[in-house]
Amino acid sequence: MNCDEFVELVTAFLDGALDPATEDRFVEHLALCEGCERYLEQFRTTIAELGELPPESLSPAVRTDLLDAFRDWHRS
Ligand SMILES: [Zn+2]
């Protein structure tokens, strides 16, 4: 798994929606990549600050904005 894949799968991971094989690869990348570890932590913090809403209750537009914002942050 690379960082782009990781970012794409973050919301599914937080939803518990990954299949076991994909989740293994996700966690494996998490253990190896400090940037993605920080990204996941930041993502969780932001979700909590939004009022502990699970990601699936965000509107698609908000989800896209969040993902775009974090993607930019991750690459900077
Ligand atoms: Zn990474």
N, CA, C, O and the ligand as a Tripos MOL2 file, in Angstrom:
@<TRIPOS>MOLECULE
protein
  305   303    77     0     0
PROTEIN
NO_CHARGES

@<TRIPOS>ATOM
      1 N           0.8450   -1.1890    0.0000 N.3       1 MET1
      2 CA          0.0000    0.0000    0.0000 C.3       1 MET1
      3 C           0.8860    1.2460    0.0000 C.2       1 MET1
      4 O           1.8960    1.2900    0.7020 O.2       1 MET1
      5 N           0.5150    2.2390   -0.7730 N.am      2 ASN2
      6 CA          1.2450    3.5110   -0.7340 C.3       2 ASN2
      7 C           0.3890    4.5670   -0.0180 C.2       2 ASN2
      8 O          -0.7380    4.2960    0.3970 O.2       2 ASN2
      9 N           0.9470    5.7680    0.1140 N.am      3 CYS3
     10 CA          0.2700    6.8200    0.8820 C.3       3 CYS3
     11 C          -1.0470    7.2520    0.2300 C.2       3 CYS3
     12 O          -2.0120    7.5480    0.9350 O.2       3 CYS3
     13 N          -1.0980    7.2910   -1.0920 N.am      4 ASP4
     14 CA         -2.3380    7.6670   -1.7670 C.3       4 ASP4
     15 C          -3.4630    6.6860   -1.4530 C.2       4 ASP4
     16 O          -4.5910    7.0850   -1.1640 O.2       4 ASP4
     17 N          -3.1330    5.3890   -1.5150 N.am      5 GLU5
     18 CA         -4.1310    4.3700   -1.1740 C.3       5 GLU5
     19 C          -4.5890    4.5250    0.2710 C.2       5 GLU5
     20 O          -5.7750    4.4190    0.5840 O.2       5 GLU5
     21 N          -3.6280    4.7770    1.1320 N.am      6 PHE6
     22 CA         -3.9280    4.9460    2.5530 C.3       6 PHE6
     23 C          -4.9570    6.0590    2.7510 C.2       6 PHE6
     24 O          -5.9550    5.8910    3.4510 O.2       6 PHE6
     25 N          -4.6840    7.1990    2.1140 N.am      7 VAL7
     26 CA         -5.5780    8.3510    2.2680 C.3       7 VAL7
     27 C          -6.9790    8.0100    1.7600 C.2       7 VAL7
     28 O          -7.9750    8.3930    2.3740 O.2       7 VAL7
     29 N          -7.0510    7.2930    0.6440 N.am      8 GLU8
     30 CA         -8.3540    6.9230    0.0940 C.3       8 GLU8
     31 C          -9.1430    6.0240    1.0420 C.2       8 GLU8
     32 O         -10.3730    6.0480    1.0430 O.2       8 GLU8
     33 N          -8.4390    5.2380    1.8420 N.am      9 LEU9
     34 CA         -9.0910    4.2200    2.6700 C.3       9 LEU9
     35 C          -9.3480    4.6680    4.1050 C.2       9 LEU9
     36 O          -9.9450    3.9320    4.8910 O.2       9 LEU9
     37 N          -8.8980    5.8770    4.4460 N.am     10 VAL10
     38 CA         -9.0190    6.3010    5.8450 C.3      10 VAL10
     39 C         -10.4710    6.2850    6.3300 C.2      10 VAL10
     40 O         -10.7580    5.7690    7.4100 O.2      10 VAL10
     41 N         -11.3730    6.8420    5.5450 N.am     11 THR11
     42 CA        -12.7650    6.8990    6.0260 C.3      11 THR11
     43 C         -13.3610    5.5000    6.1460 C.2      11 THR11
     44 O         -14.1060    5.2130    7.0830 O.2      11 THR11
     45 N         -13.0280    4.6340    5.1930 N.am     12 ALA12
     46 CA        -13.5290    3.2540    5.2640 C.3      12 ALA12
     47 C         -12.9620    2.5500    6.4930 C.2      12 ALA12
     48 O         -13.6590    1.7860    7.1620 O.2      12 ALA12
     49 N         -11.6920    2.8170    6.7810 N.am     13 PHE13
     50 CA        -11.0800    2.2340    7.9760 C.3      13 PHE13
     51 C         -11.8080    2.6920    9.2310 C.2      13 PHE13
     52 O         -12.1290    1.8810   10.0990 O.2      13 PHE13
     53 N         -12.0680    3.9880    9.3260 N.am     14 LEU14
     54 CA        -12.7410    4.5210   10.5150 C.3      14 LEU14
     55 C         -14.1740    4.0230   10.6060 C.2      14 LEU14
     56 O         -14.7360    3.9280   11.6970 O.2      14 LEU14
     57 N         -14.7630    3.7060    9.4640 N.am     15 ASP15
     58 CA        -16.1150    3.1350    9.4340 C.3      15 ASP15
     59 C         -16.1070    1.6370    9.7490 C.2      15 ASP15
     60 O         -17.1620    1.0250    9.9180 O.2      15 ASP15
     61 N         -14.9200    1.0590    9.8240 N.am     16 GLY16
     62 CA        -14.8430   -0.3970    9.9940 C.3      16 GLY16
     63 C         -15.2970   -1.1330    8.7580 C.2      16 GLY16
     64 O         -15.7690   -2.2670    8.8360 O.2      16 GLY16
     65 N         -15.1510   -0.4760    7.5980 N.am     17 ALA17
     66 CA        -15.7070   -1.0220    6.3620 C.3      17 ALA17
     67 C         -14.6820   -1.7610    5.4880 C.2      17 ALA17
     68 O         -15.0210   -2.2650    4.4170 O.2      17 ALA17
     69 N         -13.4290   -1.8200    5.9550 N.am     18 LEU18
     70 CA        -12.4200   -2.5160    5.1420 C.3      18 LEU18
     71 C         -12.5420   -4.0220    5.3200 C.2      18 LEU18
     72 O         -12.8810   -4.4980    6.4030 O.2      18 LEU18
     73 N         -12.2670   -4.7680    4.2590 N.am     19 ASP19
     74 CA        -12.2000   -6.2130    4.4110 C.3      19 ASP19
     75 C         -10.9000   -6.5440    5.1580 C.2      19 ASP19
     76 O          -9.9620   -5.7460    5.1570 O.2      19 ASP19
     77 N         -10.8450   -7.7130    5.7920 N.am     20 PRO20
     78 CA         -9.6960   -8.0300    6.6610 C.3      20 PRO20
     79 C          -8.3460   -7.9270    5.9550 C.2      20 PRO20
     80 O          -7.3850   -7.4410    6.5510 O.2      20 PRO20
     81 N          -8.2490   -8.3640    4.7230 N.am     21 ALA21
     82 CA         -6.9660   -8.3150    4.0140 C.3      21 ALA21
     83 C          -6.5350   -6.8730    3.7830 C.2      21 ALA21
     84 O          -5.3660   -6.5310    3.9580 O.2      21 ALA21
     85 N          -7.4880   -6.0270    3.3880 N.am     22 THR22
     86 CA         -7.1680   -4.6190    3.1520 C.3      22 THR22
     87 C          -6.8260   -3.9270    4.4620 C.2      22 THR22
     88 O          -5.9200   -3.0950    4.5090 O.2      22 THR22
     89 N          -7.5460   -4.2670    5.5230 N.am     23 GLU23
     90 CA         -7.2660   -3.6650    6.8120 C.3      23 GLU23
     91 C          -5.8510   -4.0380    7.2790 C.2      23 GLU23
     92 O          -5.1440   -3.2060    7.8490 O.2      23 GLU23
     93 N          -5.4480   -5.2730    7.0390 N.am     24 ASP24
     94 CA         -4.0820   -5.6890    7.3810 C.3      24 ASP24
     95 C          -3.0620   -4.8170    6.6720 C.2      24 ASP24
     96 O          -2.0900   -4.3670    7.2790 O.2      24 ASP24
     97 N          -3.2870   -4.5760    5.3690 N.am     25 ARG25
     98 CA         -2.3460   -3.7570    4.6010 C.3      25 ARG25
     99 C          -2.3640   -2.3160    5.0860 C.2      25 ARG25
    100 O          -1.3330   -1.6460    5.1320 O.2      25 ARG25
    101 N          -3.5620   -1.8490    5.4470 N.am     26 PHE26
    102 CA         -3.7130   -0.4860    5.9610 C.3      26 PHE26
    103 C          -2.9030   -0.3200    7.2500 C.2      26 PHE26
    104 O          -2.1350    0.6300    7.4000 O.2      26 PHE26
    105 N          -3.0940   -1.2710    8.1800 N.am     27 VAL27
    106 CA         -2.4070   -1.1960    9.4710 C.3      27 VAL27
    107 C          -0.8990   -1.3620    9.2840 C.2      27 VAL27
    108 O          -0.1020   -0.7470    9.9920 O.2      27 VAL27
    109 N          -0.5290   -2.1880    8.3350 N.am     28 GLU28
    110 CA          0.8930   -2.3960    8.0440 C.3      28 GLU28
    111 C           1.5230   -1.0800    7.5770 C.2      28 GLU28
    112 O           2.6070   -0.7080    8.0270 O.2      28 GLU28
    113 N           0.8310   -0.3810    6.6690 N.am     29 HIS29
    114 CA          1.3590    0.9100    6.2000 C.3      29 HIS29
    115 C           1.4090    1.9080    7.3600 C.2      29 HIS29
    116 O           2.3630    2.6740    7.4920 O.2      29 HIS29
    117 N           0.3790    1.8870    8.1880 N.am     30 LEU30
    118 CA          0.3080    2.7860    9.3380 C.3      30 LEU30
    119 C           1.5340    2.6100   10.2360 C.2      30 LEU30
    120 O           2.0910    3.5840   10.7430 O.2      30 LEU30
    121 N           1.9420    1.3600   10.4220 N.am     31 ALA31
    122 CA          3.0810    1.0670   11.2910 C.3      31 ALA31
    123 C           4.4000    1.5390   10.6750 C.2      31 ALA31
    124 O           5.3520    1.8590   11.3870 O.2      31 ALA31
    125 N           4.4390    1.5760    9.3430 N.am     32 LEU32
    126 CA          5.6900    1.8850    8.6470 C.3      32 LEU32
    127 C           5.8370    3.3620    8.3000 C.2      32 LEU32
    128 O           6.9480    3.8420    8.0780 O.2      32 LEU32
    129 N           4.7130    4.0840    8.2540 N.am     33 CYS33
    130 CA          4.7330    5.4360    7.6910 C.3      33 CYS33
    131 C           4.3120    6.4530    8.7520 C.2      33 CYS33
    132 O           3.1470    6.5290    9.1410 O.2      33 CYS33
    133 N           5.2730    7.2130    9.1950 N.am     34 GLU34
    134 CA          4.9980    8.1960   10.2480 C.3      34 GLU34
    135 C           4.0390    9.2900    9.7620 C.2      34 GLU34
    136 O           3.2030    9.7710   10.5280 O.2      34 GLU34
    137 N           4.1610    9.6710    8.5120 N.am     35 GLY35
    138 CA          3.2870   10.7100    7.9640 C.3      35 GLY35
    139 C           1.8290   10.2850    7.9940 C.2      35 GLY35
    140 O           0.9540   11.0710    8.3580 O.2      35 GLY35
    141 N           1.5690    9.0420    7.6100 N.am     36 CYS36
    142 CA          0.1920    8.5630    7.5840 C.3      36 CYS36
    143 C          -0.3450    8.3370    8.9970 C.2      36 CYS36
    144 O          -1.5440    8.4840    9.2370 O.2      36 CYS36
    145 N           0.5200    7.9880    9.9100 N.am     37 GLU37
    146 CA          0.0930    7.8480   11.3000 C.3      37 GLU37
    147 C          -0.4070    9.2030   11.8180 C.2      37 GLU37
    148 O          -1.4590    9.2950   12.4500 O.2      37 GLU37
    149 N           0.3810   10.2550   11.5310 N.am     38 ARG38
    150 CA         -0.0400   11.5910   11.9500 C.3      38 ARG38
    151 C          -1.3240   12.0010   11.2340 C.2      38 ARG38
    152 O          -2.2010   12.6270   11.8300 O.2      38 ARG38
    153 N          -1.4290   11.6480    9.9640 N.am     39 TYR39
    154 CA         -2.6190   11.9740    9.1730 C.3      39 TYR39
    155 C          -3.8650   11.3550    9.7850 C.2      39 TYR39
    156 O          -4.8850   12.0280    9.9340 O.2      39 TYR39
    157 N          -3.7890   10.0730   10.1420 N.am     40 LEU40
    158 CA         -4.9310    9.3820   10.7250 C.3      40 LEU40
    159 C          -5.3210   10.0170   12.0500 C.2      40 LEU40
    160 O          -6.5030   10.1870   12.3490 O.2      40 LEU40
    161 N          -4.3100   10.3630   12.8370 N.am     41 GLU41
    162 CA         -4.5620   10.9990   14.1280 C.3      41 GLU41
    163 C          -5.2730   12.3400   13.9330 C.2      41 GLU41
    164 O          -6.2320   12.6550   14.6380 O.2      41 GLU41
    165 N          -4.7920   13.1190   12.9710 N.am     42 GLN42
    166 CA         -5.3860   14.4190   12.6770 C.3      42 GLN42
    167 C          -6.8230   14.2520   12.1760 C.2      42 GLN42
    168 O          -7.7110   15.0270   12.5310 O.2      42 GLN42
    169 N          -7.0300   13.2410   11.3550 N.am     43 PHE43
    170 CA         -8.3640   12.9810   10.8040 C.3      43 PHE43
    171 C          -9.3340   12.6570   11.9290 C.2      43 PHE43
    172 O         -10.4440   13.1870   11.9820 O.2      43 PHE43
    173 N          -8.9030   11.7840   12.8240 N.am     44 ARG44
    174 CA         -9.7650   11.4050   13.9590 C.3      44 ARG44
    175 C         -10.0810   12.6150   14.8210 C.2      44 ARG44
    176 O         -11.2180   12.7840   15.2610 O.2      44 ARG44
    177 N          -9.0750   13.4680   15.0670 N.am     45 THR45
    178 CA         -9.2730   14.6630   15.8700 C.3      45 THR45
    179 C         -10.3070   15.5700   15.2300 C.2      45 THR45
    180 O         -11.1760   16.1170   15.9110 O.2      45 THR45
    181 N         -10.2080   15.7270   13.9140 N.am     46 THR46
    182 CA        -11.1360   16.5970   13.2040 C.3      46 THR46
    183 C         -12.5490   16.0490   13.2570 C.2      46 THR46
    184 O         -13.5000   16.8040   13.4560 O.2      46 THR46
    185 N         -12.6960   14.7530   13.0830 N.am     47 ILE47
    186 CA        -14.0240   14.1380   13.1780 C.3      47 ILE47
    187 C         -14.6060   14.3930   14.5680 C.2      47 ILE47
    188 O         -15.7870   14.7130   14.7050 O.2      47 ILE47
    189 N         -13.7680   14.2500   15.5980 N.am     48 ALA48
    190 CA        -14.2320   14.4670   16.9670 C.3      48 ALA48
    191 C         -14.6600   15.9190   17.1620 C.2      48 ALA48
    192 O         -15.6670   16.1970   17.8130 O.2      48 ALA48
    193 N         -13.8780   16.8480   16.5850 N.am     49 GLU49
    194 CA        -14.1990   18.2650   16.7210 C.3      49 GLU49
    195 C         -15.4740   18.6430   15.9790 C.2      49 GLU49
    196 O         -16.1380   19.6200   16.3240 O.2      49 GLU49
    197 N         -15.8050   17.8720   14.9730 N.am     50 LEU50
    198 CA        -17.0340   18.1410   14.2240 C.3      50 LEU50
    199 C         -18.2620   17.6810   15.0030 C.2      50 LEU50
    200 O         -19.3910   17.8740   14.5500 O.2      50 LEU50
    201 N         -18.0560   17.0860   16.1500 N.am     51 GLY51
    202 CA        -19.1770   16.6920   16.9850 C.3      51 GLY51
    203 C         -19.3360   15.1910   17.0870 C.2      51 GLY51
    204 O         -20.4390   14.6880   17.3010 O.2      51 GLY51
    205 N         -18.2340   14.4790   16.9320 N.am     52 GLU52
    206 CA        -18.2270   13.0320   17.0350 C.3      52 GLU52
    207 C         -19.1600   12.3710   16.0360 C.2      52 GLU52
    208 O         -19.6800   11.2830   16.2800 O.2      52 GLU52
    209 N         -19.3630   13.0250   14.9330 N.am     53 LEU53
    210 CA        -20.1520   12.4040   13.8820 C.3      53 LEU53
    211 C         -19.3210   11.3360   13.1960 C.2      53 LEU53
    212 O         -18.1670   11.5780   12.8410 O.2      53 LEU53
    213 N         -19.8900   10.1710   13.0080 N.am     54 PRO54
    214 CA        -19.1610    9.1920   12.1970 C.3      54 PRO54
    215 C         -19.0650    9.6980   10.7680 C.2      54 PRO54
    216 O         -19.9560   10.4110   10.3060 O.2      54 PRO54
    217 N         -18.0030    9.3440   10.0600 N.am     55 PRO55
    218 CA        -17.7810    9.8820    8.7180 C.3      55 PRO55
    219 C         -18.9650    9.6950    7.7830 C.2      55 PRO55
    220 O         -19.2190   10.5510    6.9350 O.2      55 PRO55
    221 N         -19.6910    8.5960    7.9210 N.am     56 GLU56
    222 CA        -20.7720    8.3450    6.9580 C.3      56 GLU56
    223 C         -21.9260    9.3200    7.1180 C.2      56 GLU56
    224 O         -22.7640    9.4250    6.2220 O.2      56 GLU56
    225 N         -21.9930   10.0500    8.2510 N.am     57 SER57
    226 CA        -23.0860   11.0080    8.3660 C.3      57 SER57
    227 C         -22.6850   12.3890    7.8730 C.2      57 SER57
    228 O         -23.5000   13.3110    7.8910 O.2      57 SER57
    229 N         -21.4450   12.5450    7.4330 N.am     58 LEU58
    230 CA        -21.0630   13.7830    6.7620 C.3      58 LEU58
    231 C         -21.6270   13.7760    5.3460 C.2      58 LEU58
    232 O         -21.7240   12.7280    4.7060 O.2      58 LEU58
    233 N         -21.9930   14.9480    4.8740 N.am     59 SER59
    234 CA        -22.4570   15.0110    3.4960 C.3      59 SER59
    235 C         -21.2880   14.6970    2.5580 C.2      59 SER59
    236 O         -20.1290   14.9060    2.9150 O.2      59 SER59
    237 N         -21.5920   14.2010    1.3730 N.am     60 PRO60
    238 CA        -20.5060   13.8940    0.4280 C.3      60 PRO60
    239 C         -19.6030   15.0920    0.1630 C.2      60 PRO60
    240 O         -18.3900   14.9350    0.0150 O.2      60 PRO60
    241 N         -20.1860   16.2910    0.1010 N.am     61 ALA61
    242 CA        -19.3770   17.4850   -0.1760 C.3      61 ALA61
    243 C         -18.3970   17.7380    0.9610 C.2      61 ALA61
    244 O         -17.2320   18.0550    0.7190 O.2      61 ALA61
    245 N         -18.8620   17.5990    2.2000 N.am     62 VAL62
    246 CA        -17.9830   17.8200    3.3550 C.3      62 VAL62
    247 C         -16.8920   16.7620    3.3850 C.2      62 VAL62
    248 O         -15.7280   17.0660    3.6490 O.2      62 VAL62
    249 N         -17.2680   15.5340    3.1180 N.am     63 ARG63
    250 CA        -16.2610   14.4650    3.0910 C.3      63 ARG63
    251 C         -15.1850   14.7640    2.0540 C.2      63 ARG63
    252 O         -13.9920   14.5940    2.3090 O.2      63 ARG63
    253 N         -15.6240   15.2110    0.8860 N.am     64 THR64
    254 CA        -14.6670   15.5160   -0.1810 C.3      64 THR64
    255 C         -13.7580   16.6580    0.2330 C.2      64 THR64
    256 O         -12.5470   16.6110    0.0160 O.2      64 THR64
    257 N         -14.3520   17.6950    0.8380 N.am     65 ASP65
    258 CA        -13.5480   18.8370    1.2960 C.3      65 ASP65
    259 C         -12.5130   18.3900    2.3190 C.2      65 ASP65
    260 O         -11.3480   18.7800    2.2500 O.2      65 ASP65
    261 N         -12.9430   17.5800    3.2560 N.am     66 LEU66
    262 CA        -12.0280   17.0880    4.2880 C.3      66 LEU66
    263 C         -10.8930   16.2850    3.6730 C.2      66 LEU66
    264 O          -9.7220   16.4880    3.9950 O.2      66 LEU66
    265 N         -11.2570   15.3830    2.7940 N.am     67 LEU67
    266 CA        -10.2330   14.5420    2.1810 C.3      67 LEU67
    267 C          -9.2590   15.3780    1.3670 C.2      67 LEU67
    268 O          -8.0530   15.1380    1.3960 O.2      67 LEU67
    269 N          -9.7840   16.3670    0.6370 N.am     68 ASP68
    270 CA         -8.9120   17.2410   -0.1540 C.3      68 ASP68
    271 C          -7.9780   18.0220    0.7670 C.2      68 ASP68
    272 O          -6.7860   18.1490    0.4890 O.2      68 ASP68
    273 N          -8.5230   18.5430    1.8620 N.am     69 ALA69
    274 CA         -7.7200   19.3330    2.7890 C.3      69 ALA69
    275 C          -6.6000   18.4870    3.3740 C.2      69 ALA69
    276 O          -5.4550   18.9320    3.4590 O.2      69 ALA69
    277 N          -6.9340   17.2670    3.7770 N.am     70 PHE70
    278 CA         -5.9210   16.4220    4.3900 C.3      70 PHE70
    279 C          -4.9160   15.9360    3.3690 C.2      70 PHE70
    280 O          -3.7370   15.7610    3.6790 O.2      70 PHE70
    281 N          -5.3790   15.7190    2.1580 N.am     71 ARG71
    282 CA         -4.4670   15.2800    1.1090 C.3      71 ARG71
    283 C          -3.4330   16.3810    0.8610 C.2      71 ARG71
    284 O          -2.2420   16.0990    0.7300 O.2      71 ARG71
    285 N          -3.8890   17.6320    0.7960 N.am     72 ASP72
    286 CA         -2.9720   18.7530    0.5970 C.3      72 ASP72
    287 C          -1.9980   18.8420    1.7630 C.2      72 ASP72
    288 O          -0.7990   19.0480    1.5750 O.2      72 ASP72
    289 N          -2.5310   18.6840    2.9700 N.am     73 TRP73
    290 CA         -1.6920   18.7790    4.1540 C.3      73 TRP73
    291 C          -0.6360   17.6790    4.1470 C.2      73 TRP73
    292 O           0.5320   17.9070    4.4620 O.2      73 TRP73
    293 N          -1.0770   16.4960    3.7820 N.am     74 HIS74
    294 CA         -0.1850   15.3410    3.8080 C.3      74 HIS74
    295 C           0.9750   15.5040    2.8250 C.2      74 HIS74
    296 O           2.0920   15.0540    3.0840 O.2      74 HIS74
    297 N           0.6920   16.1540    1.6940 N.am     75 ARG75
    298 CA          1.7070   16.2640    0.6410 C.3      75 ARG75
    299 C           2.6060   17.4730    0.8220 C.2      75 ARG75
    300 O           3.6490   17.5700    0.1760 O.2      75 ARG75
    301 N           2.2140   18.4050    1.6990 N.am     76 SER76
    302 CA          3.0160   19.6160    1.8370 C.3      76 SER76
    303 C           4.2340   19.3590    2.7160 C.2      76 SER76
    304 O           5.0310   20.2680    2.9480 O.2      76 SER76
    305 ZN          2.0890    6.7580    4.1080 Zn       77 ZN77
@<TRIPOS>BOND
     1     1     2 1
     2     2     3 1
     3     3     4 2
     4     3     5 am
     5     5     6 1
     6     6     7 1
     7     7     8 2
     8     7     9 am
     9     9    10 1
    10    10    11 1
    11    11    12 2
    12    11    13 am
    13    13    14 1
    14    14    15 1
    15    15    16 2
    16    15    17 am
    17    17    18 1
    18    18    19 1
    19    19    20 2
    20    19    21 am
    21    21    22 1
    22    22    23 1
    23    23    24 2
    24    23    25 am
    25    25    26 1
    26    26    27 1
    27    27    28 2
    28    27    29 am
    29    29    30 1
    30    30    31 1
    31    31    32 2
    32    31    33 am
    33    33    34 1
    34    34    35 1
    35    35    36 2
    36    35    37 am
    37    37    38 1
    38    38    39 1
    39    39    40 2
    40    39    41 am
    41    41    42 1
    42    42    43 1
    43    43    44 2
    44    43    45 am
    45    45    46 1
    46    46    47 1
    47    47    48 2
    48    47    49 am
    49    49    50 1
    50    50    51 1
    51    51    52 2
    52    51    53 am
    53    53    54 1
    54    54    55 1
    55    55    56 2
    56    55    57 am
    57    57    58 1
    58    58    59 1
    59    59    60 2
    60    59    61 am
    61    61    62 1
    62    62    63 1
    63    63    64 2
    64    63    65 am
    65    65    66 1
    66    66    67 1
    67    67    68 2
    68    67    69 am
    69    69    70 1
    70    70    71 1
    71    71    72 2
    72    71    73 am
    73    73    74 1
    74    74    75 1
    75    75    76 2
    76    75    77 am
    77    77    78 1
    78    78    79 1
    79    79    80 2
    80    79    81 am
    81    81    82 1
    82    82    83 1
    83    83    84 2
    84    83    85 am
    85    85    86 1
    86    86    87 1
    87    87    88 2
    88    87    89 am
    89    89    90 1
    90    90    91 1
    91    91    92 2
    92    91    93 am
    93    93    94 1
    94    94    95 1
    95    95    96 2
    96    95    97 am
    97    97    98 1
    98    98    99 1
    99    99   100 2
   100    99   101 am
   101   101   102 1
   102   102   103 1
   103   103   104 2
   104   103   105 am
   105   105   106 1
   106   106   107 1
   107   107   108 2
   108   107   109 am
   109   109   110 1
   110   110   111 1
   111   111   112 2
   112   111   113 am
   113   113   114 1
   114   114   115 1
   115   115   116 2
   116   115   117 am
   117   117   118 1
   118   118   119 1
   119   119   120 2
   120   119   121 am
   121   121   122 1
   122   122   123 1
   123   123   124 2
   124   123   125 am
   125   125   126 1
   126   126   127 1
   127   127   128 2
   128   127   129 am
   129   129   130 1
   130   130   131 1
   131   131   132 2
   132   131   133 am
   133   133   134 1
   134   134   135 1
   135   135   136 2
   136   135   137 am
   137   137   138 1
   138   138   139 1
   139   139   140 2
   140   139   141 am
   141   141   142 1
   142   142   143 1
   143   143   144 2
   144   143   145 am
   145   145   146 1
   146   146   147 1
   147   147   148 2
   148   147   149 am
   149   149   150 1
   150   150   151 1
   151   151   152 2
   152   151   153 am
   153   153   154 1
   154   154   155 1
   155   155   156 2
   156   155   157 am
   157   157   158 1
   158   158   159 1
   159   159   160 2
   160   159   161 am
   161   161   162 1
   162   162   163 1
   163   163   164 2
   164   163   165 am
   165   165   166 1
   166   166   167 1
   167   167   168 2
   168   167   169 am
   169   169   170 1
   170   170   171 1
   171   171   172 2
   172   171   173 am
   173   173   174 1
   174   174   175 1
   175   175   176 2
   176   175   177 am
   177   177   178 1
   178   178   179 1
   179   179   180 2
   180   179   181 am
   181   181   182 1
   182   182   183 1
   183   183   184 2
   184   183   185 am
   185   185   186 1
   186   186   187 1
   187   187   188 2
   188   187   189 am
   189   189   190 1
   190   190   191 1
   191   191   192 2
   192   191   193 am
   193   193   194 1
   194   194   195 1
   195   195   196 2
   196   195   197 am
   197   197   198 1
   198   198   199 1
   199   199   200 2
   200   199   201 am
   201   201   202 1
   202   202   203 1
   203   203   204 2
   204   203   205 am
   205   205   206 1
   206   206   207 1
   207   207   208 2
   208   207   209 am
   209   209   210 1
   210   210   211 1
   211   211   212 2
   212   211   213 am
   213   213   214 1
   214   214   215 1
   215   215   216 2
   216   215   217 am
   217   217   218 1
   218   218   219 1
   219   219   220 2
   220   219   221 am
   221   221   222 1
   222   222   223 1
   223   223   224 2
   224   223   225 am
   225   225   226 1
   226   226   227 1
   227   227   228 2
   228   227   229 am
   229   229   230 1
   230   230   231 1
   231   231   232 2
   232   231   233 am
   233   233   234 1
   234   234   235 1
   235   235   236 2
   236   235   237 am
   237   237   238 1
   238   238   239 1
   239   239   240 2
   240   239   241 am
   241   241   242 1
   242   242   243 1
   243   243   244 2
   244   243   245 am
   245   245   246 1
   246   246   247 1
   247   247   248 2
   248   247   249 am
   249   249   250 1
   250   250   251 1
   251   251   252 2
   252   251   253 am
   253   253   254 1
   254   254   255 1
   255   255   256 2
   256   255   257 am
   257   257   258 1
   258   258   259 1
   259   259   260 2
   260   259   261 am
   261   261   262 1
   262   262   263 1
   263   263   264 2
   264   263   265 am
   265   265   266 1
   266   266   267 1
   267   267   268 2
   268   267   269 am
   269   269   270 1
   270   270   271 1
   271   271   272 2
   272   271   273 am
   273   273   274 1
   274   274   275 1
   275   275   276 2
   276   275   277 am
   277   277   278 1
   278   278   279 1
   279   279   280 2
   280   279   281 am
   281   281   282 1
   282   282   283 1
   283   283   284 2
   284   283   285 am
   285   285   286 1
   286   286   287 1
   287   287   288 2
   288   287   289 am
   289   289   290 1
   290   290   291 1
   291   291   292 2
   292   291   293 am
   293   293   294 1
   294   294   295 1
   295   295   296 2
   296   295   297 am
   297   297   298 1
   298   298   299 1
   299   299   300 2
   300   299   301 am
   301   301   302 1
   302   302   303 1
   303   303   304 2
@<TRIPOS>SUBSTRUCTURE
     1 MET1         2 RESIDUE 1 A MET
     2 ASN2         6 RESIDUE 1 A ASN
     3 CYS3        10 RESIDUE 1 A CYS
     4 ASP4        14 RESIDUE 1 A ASP
     5 GLU5        18 RESIDUE 1 A GLU
     6 PHE6        22 RESIDUE 1 A PHE
     7 VAL7        26 RESIDUE 1 A VAL
     8 GLU8        30 RESIDUE 1 A GLU
     9 LEU9        34 RESIDUE 1 A LEU
    10 VAL10       38 RESIDUE 1 A VAL
    11 THR11       42 RESIDUE 1 A THR
    12 ALA12       46 RESIDUE 1 A ALA
    13 PHE13       50 RESIDUE 1 A PHE
    14 LEU14       54 RESIDUE 1 A LEU
    15 ASP15       58 RESIDUE 1 A ASP
    16 GLY16       62 RESIDUE 1 A GLY
    17 ALA17       66 RESIDUE 1 A ALA
    18 LEU18       70 RESIDUE 1 A LEU
    19 ASP19       74 RESIDUE 1 A ASP
    20 PRO20       78 RESIDUE 1 A PRO
    21 ALA21       82 RESIDUE 1 A ALA
    22 THR22       86 RESIDUE 1 A THR
    23 GLU23       90 RESIDUE 1 A GLU
    24 ASP24       94 RESIDUE 1 A ASP
    25 ARG25       98 RESIDUE 1 A ARG
    26 PHE26      102 RESIDUE 1 A PHE
    27 VAL27      106 RESIDUE 1 A VAL
    28 GLU28      110 RESIDUE 1 A GLU
    29 HIS29      114 RESIDUE 1 A HIS
    30 LEU30      118 RESIDUE 1 A LEU
    31 ALA31      122 RESIDUE 1 A ALA
    32 LEU32      126 RESIDUE 1 A LEU
    33 CYS33      130 RESIDUE 1 A CYS
    34 GLU34      134 RESIDUE 1 A GLU
    35 GLY35      138 RESIDUE 1 A GLY
    36 CYS36      142 RESIDUE 1 A CYS
    37 GLU37      146 RESIDUE 1 A GLU
    38 ARG38      150 RESIDUE 1 A ARG
    39 TYR39      154 RESIDUE 1 A TYR
    40 LEU40      158 RESIDUE 1 A LEU
    41 GLU41      162 RESIDUE 1 A GLU
    42 GLN42      166 RESIDUE 1 A GLN
    43 PHE43      170 RESIDUE 1 A PHE
    44 ARG44      174 RESIDUE 1 A ARG
    45 THR45      178 RESIDUE 1 A THR
    46 THR46      182 RESIDUE 1 A THR
    47 ILE47      186 RESIDUE 1 A ILE
    48 ALA48      190 RESIDUE 1 A ALA
    49 GLU49      194 RESIDUE 1 A GLU
    50 LEU50      198 RESIDUE 1 A LEU
    51 GLY51      202 RESIDUE 1 A GLY
    52 GLU52      206 RESIDUE 1 A GLU
    53 LEU53      210 RESIDUE 1 A LEU
    54 PRO54      214 RESIDUE 1 A PRO
    55 PRO55      218 RESIDUE 1 A PRO
    56 GLU56      222 RESIDUE 1 A GLU
    57 SER57      226 RESIDUE 1 A SER
    58 LEU58      230 RESIDUE 1 A LEU
    59 SER59      234 RESIDUE 1 A SER
    60 PRO60      238 RESIDUE 1 A PRO
    61 ALA61      242 RESIDUE 1 A ALA
    62 VAL62      246 RESIDUE 1 A VAL
    63 ARG63      250 RESIDUE 1 A ARG
    64 THR64      254 RESIDUE 1 A THR
    65 ASP65      258 RESIDUE 1 A ASP
    66 LEU66      262 RESIDUE 1 A LEU
    67 LEU67      266 RESIDUE 1 A LEU
    68 ASP68      270 RESIDUE 1 A ASP
    69 ALA69      274 RESIDUE 1 A ALA
    70 PHE70      278 RESIDUE 1 A PHE
    71 ARG71      282 RESIDUE 1 A ARG
    72 ASP72      286 RESIDUE 1 A ASP
    73 TRP73      290 RESIDUE 1 A TRP
    74 HIS74      294 RESIDUE 1 A HIS
    75 ARG75      298 RESIDUE 1 A ARG
    76 SER76      302 RESIDUE 1 A SER
    77 ZN77       305 GROUP 0 **** ****
